[in-house]
Amino acid sequence: MDEKAQLSAEMILLIGAMLVIVIVAGGFIISITGSVAGNITQVIDVAKDSTIGRM
């Protein structure tokens, strides 16, 4: 009976560690996505201003 309790505790610990890894990775992905979106927006604004300036 004691081995089952230890196995259960280890599974809970493993699932908790995996959850932390997923949350941290998600934070990095959201940060990178926001950075890329900001860069794309900046490039589009510069191209728009350049095109309007040529008219």
HELIX and SHEET records of a PDB file:
HELIX    1   1 ASP A    2  ARG A   54  1                                  53    
END                                                                             
